Amino acid sequence: MLSFKRKSTRPSSIARLLATAAACFTALALPSAAVAAPVAPELSFDPGSYDFGLRPVYQTVQGTIQLKNDGAEQAWFESIGVTGSGSGNVWVDSSACWSANPLQPGESCPLNLNFNPGEPTPYEARLRVDSGGSTFYASLSGEGGSPRFVPDASPVEFGVAKVGVDGATREISIANEGNWPGGVFIAVISGGAVASYQVLDENCTNRVLFPSDTCTVQVRFLPIAEGVKRATLSLFGESDGGTQVALTGTGAAPDPVVAPPPAAASTGPSAVTVVVPHAKRDRSAIRERKRRRRIHRRHRMRRLRALRRRRNLLRHRHLTRANVRARVQIGG
């Protein structure tokens, strides 16, 4: 008697193992293909660094650096700013780049730089851009310039001179030891015994002194009273371009007036002779001294008035520049 067995429909053990391995491979491979690795941004600066050069103090100068996307993907910015020791005097206007955020491949945007030195010293800073977890830098540098006038001596000694008699004349040399050209617009004796000193000649005012250049001022000592006489030679210049020189001298007592000898007795009853030697010459000398003092006072008042006008003008310019810088910083 023949018997027939039903063929099993279950898969074999090997087939089940192969199916399980294929399912696991598929489960592991799909997430890796679906999530792509992030691409790091590639940014560059053109030029790679920026030097503002030597610039006068308290004046703002500008420059521009281009920020370029050299990568194949768009780049998003997280922050743009300036760091370093000179960051207080260098700032950036990044509005154009923020408007272009994200920056597309091959595109660039301008970063407008501003430099305002407060001291005649070098400044160093770095422009910083953060994008996609990466940081990019560009070096920034500049130097502030200012004239600095230095006398060859201070105080200047004039020694001893008798009252009313011309004393020593000194030539004072003034050198520009700064790193920027400048000049003075007035030279005047001020403070203390101003009437005992006179500026005879000078070649400093209304002249541009470049670094290492010199000019001279001639001052004469003419004491009007006894004792130590101190005063100041003041040279006022543009911004910080002025200087002051101390003057000192001593007035000595004048020569005593010698009484004329008594007149000889006349032999005649009506002959009376009175001799007054040098009376007219003494009066002329007194009038001449008074005239010189009046002229000196007039010159001094004119110089002081010009000094006040110049000070008011400089104060107005300084306030105007300060307001402009404040508006620029607030606006940037």
C-alpha positions as CSV (number, residue, x, y, z in Angstrom):
1,M,0.0,0.0,0.0
2,L,1.4,3.2,-1.1
3,S,1.5,6.2,1.3
4,F,2.0,9.8,0.4
5,K,3.7,12.4,2.8
6,R,2.8,16.2,2.6
7,K,5.8,18.3,1.7
8,S,6.6,20.8,4.4
9,T,6.1,24.6,3.6
10,R,8.3,25.9,6.4
11,P,11.6,27.5,5.3
12,S,14.8,25.9,6.2
13,S,17.0,27.2,9.1
14,I,19.5,28.6,6.7
15,A,16.9,30.5,4.8
16,R,15.6,32.0,8.1
17,L,19.1,33.1,9.1
18,L,19.7,34.8,5.7
19,A,16.4,36.6,5.9
20,T,17.1,37.9,9.4
21,A,20.6,39.1,8.4
22,A,19.2,40.9,5.3
23,A,16.6,42.7,7.5
24,C,19.2,43.8,10.0
25,F,21.4,45.1,7.3
26,T,18.6,47.0,5.7
27,A,17.6,48.5,9.1
28,L,21.2,49.6,9.8
29,A,21.9,51.0,6.3
30,L,18.8,53.1,5.8
31,P,19.4,55.7,8.6
32,S,23.0,56.1,7.5
33,A,22.0,56.9,4.0
34,A,19.1,59.2,5.1
35,V,21.2,61.5,7.4
36,A,24.1,63.2,5.6
37,A,27.3,64.4,7.4
38,P,27.4,68.2,8.0
39,V,29.7,70.2,5.7
40,A,32.1,72.6,7.4
41,P,31.9,76.2,6.0
42,E,34.9,77.6,4.0
43,L,35.2,81.3,4.4
44,S,38.1,83.7,3.5
45,F,38.9,87.4,3.8
46,D,40.1,89.6,0.9
47,P,42.6,91.0,1.8
48,G,43.7,88.5,4.5
49,S,44.7,91.3,6.8
50,Y,44.2,95.1,6.9
51,D,46.6,97.9,8.0
52,F,45.2,101.4,8.5
53,G,48.7,102.8,8.7
54,L,49.7,106.0,10.6
55,R,46.6,108.1,11.3
56,P,46.1,111.3,13.3
57,V,44.6,110.8,16.8
58,Y,40.8,111.5,17.3
59,Q,40.1,111.1,13.6
60,T,38.1,108.2,12.2
61,V,39.4,106.5,9.0
62,Q,37.6,103.7,7.2
63,G,38.6,100.5,5.2
64,T,36.8,97.5,3.7
65,I,37.5,93.7,3.8
66,Q,35.5,91.3,1.6
67,L,34.2,88.1,3.2
68,K,33.9,85.3,0.7
69,N,32.2,81.9,0.8
70,D,34.8,79.5,-0.9
71,G,32.8,76.3,-0.1
72,A,30.2,74.3,-2.0
73,E,27.4,75.0,0.5
74,Q,25.7,78.1,1.8
75,A,27.3,79.6,5.0
76,W,25.3,81.0,7.9
77,F,26.9,83.6,10.3
78,E,26.4,83.3,14.1
79,S,28.5,86.5,15.0
80,I,30.8,89.1,13.4
81,G,32.9,91.4,15.5
82,V,36.4,92.7,16.5
83,T,38.6,91.2,19.3
84,G,42.0,92.0,20.7
85,S,43.7,94.8,22.7
86,G,42.8,97.4,20.1
87,S,39.1,96.5,19.8
88,G,38.1,99.6,21.6
89,N,39.4,101.7,18.8
90,V,38.4,99.5,15.8
91,W,34.9,98.5,15.0
92,V,33.1,96.9,12.0
93,D,29.9,97.7,10.2
94,S,28.6,94.2,9.1
95,S,25.1,95.2,8.0
96,A,25.8,94.3,4.3
97,C,26.9,90.7,5.3
98,W,24.0,90.2,7.7
99,S,21.6,91.2,4.9
100,A,23.3,88.5,2.7
101,N,23.1,85.8,5.4
102,P,23.3,83.0,4.5
103,L,26.2,83.6,2.0
104,Q,25.9,81.5,-1.1
105,P,28.8,79.6,-2.6
106,G,31.2,81.9,-4.5
107,E,29.5,85.0,-3.2
108,S,31.1,87.7,-1.1
109,C,29.9,90.7,1.1
110,P,31.8,93.8,2.4
111,L,32.8,94.4,6.0
112,N,33.3,98.1,6.5
113,L,36.0,98.8,9.1
114,N,36.5,102.0,11.2
115,F,39.7,103.1,13.1
116,N,39.9,106.0,15.6
117,P,43.2,106.1,17.5
118,G,43.1,107.8,20.9
119,E,46.8,107.8,21.6
120,P,50.0,108.0,19.4
121,T,50.7,104.3,19.8
122,P,50.3,101.1,17.7
123,Y,47.1,99.2,17.8
124,E,46.4,95.5,17.1
125,A,43.1,93.7,16.7
126,R,41.4,90.8,14.9
127,L,38.2,90.6,12.8
128,R,36.3,87.5,13.9
129,V,33.5,85.7,12.1
130,D,31.7,82.6,13.6
131,S,30.0,80.3,11.1
132,G,28.8,76.6,11.5
133,G,30.9,75.9,14.5
134,S,34.1,77.3,12.9
135,T,35.8,80.7,13.6
136,F,37.7,82.7,10.9
137,Y,40.1,85.6,11.7
138,A,41.7,88.6,9.8
139,S,44.5,90.7,11.4
140,L,43.9,94.4,11.8
141,S,46.5,97.0,12.7
142,G,47.1,100.8,12.8
143,E,49.0,103.5,14.6
144,G,47.9,106.9,16.1
145,G,49.9,110.0,15.2
146,S,50.3,113.2,17.1
147,P,52.9,116.0,17.3
148,R,54.8,116.5,20.6
149,F,56.8,119.7,21.1
150,V,59.7,119.5,23.6
151,P,62.0,122.4,24.7
152,D,65.7,121.8,24.9
153,A,65.6,123.1,28.5
154,S,63.0,123.9,31.2
155,P,63.3,125.9,33.3
156,V,65.5,128.4,31.4
157,E,67.8,130.4,33.7
158,F,68.4,134.1,33.0
159,G,70.7,134.8,35.9
160,V,70.8,138.2,37.7
161,A,70.0,141.6,36.2
162,K,69.6,145.0,37.7
163,V,66.2,146.5,37.8
164,G,65.5,148.5,34.7
165,V,68.5,147.2,32.8
166,D,68.4,144.7,30.0
167,G,69.5,141.3,31.2
168,A,70.4,138.1,29.4
169,T,68.8,137.0,26.1
170,R,68.2,133.3,25.7
171,E,67.4,131.3,22.6
172,I,65.1,128.4,23.3
173,S,64.9,125.5,20.9
174,I,61.6,123.6,20.4
175,A,61.7,120.1,18.7
176,N,58.8,118.0,17.4
177,E,59.5,114.6,19.0
178,G,56.1,113.2,17.9
179,N,55.3,111.0,14.9
180,W,53.0,113.5,13.2
181,P,53.5,117.0,11.8
182,G,52.1,119.9,13.7
183,G,52.5,123.6,14.5
184,V,51.8,126.4,17.0
185,F,49.7,129.4,16.3
186,I,50.8,131.7,19.2
187,A,53.8,132.1,21.5
188,V,53.2,134.3,24.6
189,I,54.7,135.0,28.0
190,S,52.1,134.1,30.6
191,G,51.8,133.6,34.4
192,G,53.9,135.2,37.1
193,A,56.2,138.1,36.3
194,V,55.1,138.6,32.7
195,A,56.3,142.2,32.5
196,S,59.9,141.1,33.2
197,Y,60.3,139.0,30.1
198,Q,60.0,139.9,26.4
199,V,59.7,137.7,23.3
200,L,62.2,139.3,20.9
201,D,61.9,137.0,17.9
202,E,60.6,133.5,17.0
203,N,60.1,131.3,14.0
204,C,57.6,128.7,15.5
205,T,54.2,130.2,14.9
206,N,52.3,129.5,11.7
207,R,54.8,126.9,10.6
208,V,54.4,123.2,10.1
209,L,57.0,121.2,12.1
210,F,57.5,117.7,10.8
211,P,58.9,115.0,13.2
212,S,62.5,115.9,14.3
213,D,62.2,119.5,13.0
214,T,63.0,122.4,15.4
215,C,62.2,126.1,15.8
216,T,63.6,128.8,18.1
217,V,62.3,131.5,20.4
218,Q,64.4,134.4,21.7
219,V,63.4,135.8,25.1
220,R,65.0,138.7,27.0
221,F,65.0,139.3,30.7
222,L,64.3,142.8,31.9
223,P,63.3,142.9,35.6
224,I,61.0,145.7,36.7
225,A,61.5,144.9,40.4
226,E,63.8,143.1,42.8
227,G,63.6,139.5,43.7
228,V,63.1,136.2,41.9
229,K,61.0,136.5,38.7
230,R,59.2,133.5,37.3
231,A,57.0,133.2,34.2
232,T,56.1,130.8,31.5
233,L,56.7,130.8,27.8
234,S,53.5,129.2,26.4
235,L,53.3,127.9,22.8
236,F,49.7,126.8,21.9
237,G,49.3,124.5,18.9
238,E,46.8,122.3,17.1
239,S,45.3,119.6,19.3
240,D,48.2,118.4,21.5
241,G,50.8,120.4,19.7
242,G,51.6,123.0,22.3
243,T,54.2,123.2,25.1
244,Q,55.2,125.3,28.0
245,V,58.7,126.4,29.1
246,A,59.4,127.8,32.6
247,L,61.5,131.0,32.9
248,T,63.3,132.2,35.9
249,G,65.6,135.1,36.8
250,T,66.5,137.4,39.6
251,G,66.2,141.2,39.7
252,A,68.9,143.0,41.6
253,A,68.8,146.5,43.2
254,P,69.6,149.2,40.7
255,D,72.8,151.3,41.1
256,P,72.4,154.0,43.7
257,V,71.8,157.5,42.5
258,V,74.9,159.6,43.3
259,A,74.0,163.0,44.6
260,P,75.6,165.9,42.6
261,P,78.4,167.8,44.4
262,P,77.4,171.1,46.0
263,A,77.7,174.1,43.7
264,A,80.7,176.3,44.2
265,A,80.0,179.6,46.0
266,S,79.7,182.5,43.7
267,T,82.0,185.5,44.3
268,G,79.4,187.9,42.9
269,P,76.4,189.0,45.0
270,S,73.9,188.1,42.3
271,A,75.4,184.9,40.9
272,V,73.4,181.8,41.9
273,T,74.0,178.5,39.9
274,V,71.9,175.4,40.3
275,V,73.2,172.2,38.5
276,V,70.8,169.4,37.8
277,P,72.8,166.8,35.8
278,H,71.1,164.4,33.4
279,A,67.6,165.4,34.4
280,K,66.3,165.5,30.9
281,R,68.0,162.2,30.0
282,D,66.5,160.5,33.1
283,R,63.0,161.7,32.2
284,S,63.4,160.5,28.6
285,A,64.5,157.1,29.9
286,I,61.5,156.8,32.1
287,R,59.1,157.8,29.3
288,E,60.8,155.2,27.0
289,R,60.4,152.5,29.6
290,K,56.7,153.4,30.1
291,R,56.2,153.4,26.3
292,R,57.7,149.9,26.0
293,R,55.6,148.6,28.8
294,R,52.4,149.9,27.2
295,I,53.4,148.3,23.8
296,H,54.2,145.1,25.6
297,R,50.8,145.1,27.4
298,R,49.0,145.7,24.2
299,H,50.8,142.8,22.4
300,R,50.1,140.6,25.3
301,M,46.4,141.4,25.4
302,R,46.1,140.8,21.6
303,R,47.8,137.4,22.0
304,L,45.5,136.4,24.9
305,R,42.4,137.4,23.0
306,A,43.6,135.3,20.0
307,L,44.3,132.5,22.4
308,R,40.8,132.6,23.8
309,R,39.3,132.6,20.4
310,R,41.4,129.7,19.3
311,R,40.6,127.7,22.5
312,N,36.8,128.2,21.8
313,L,37.3,127.0,18.3
314,L,39.2,123.9,19.3
315,R,36.6,123.2,22.0
316,H,33.8,123.5,19.4
317,R,35.7,121.2,17.0
318,H,36.3,118.6,19.7
319,L,32.6,118.6,20.8
320,T,31.5,118.3,17.1
321,R,33.9,115.3,16.5
322,A,32.7,113.6,19.8
323,N,29.1,114.0,18.7
324,V,29.9,112.5,15.3
325,R,31.7,109.6,16.8
326,A,28.9,108.9,19.2
327,R,26.3,109.0,16.4
328,V,28.5,106.7,14.3
329,Q,28.9,104.2,17.1
330,I,25.2,104.2,18.0
331,G,24.2,103.9,14.3
332,G,26.8,101.0,13.7
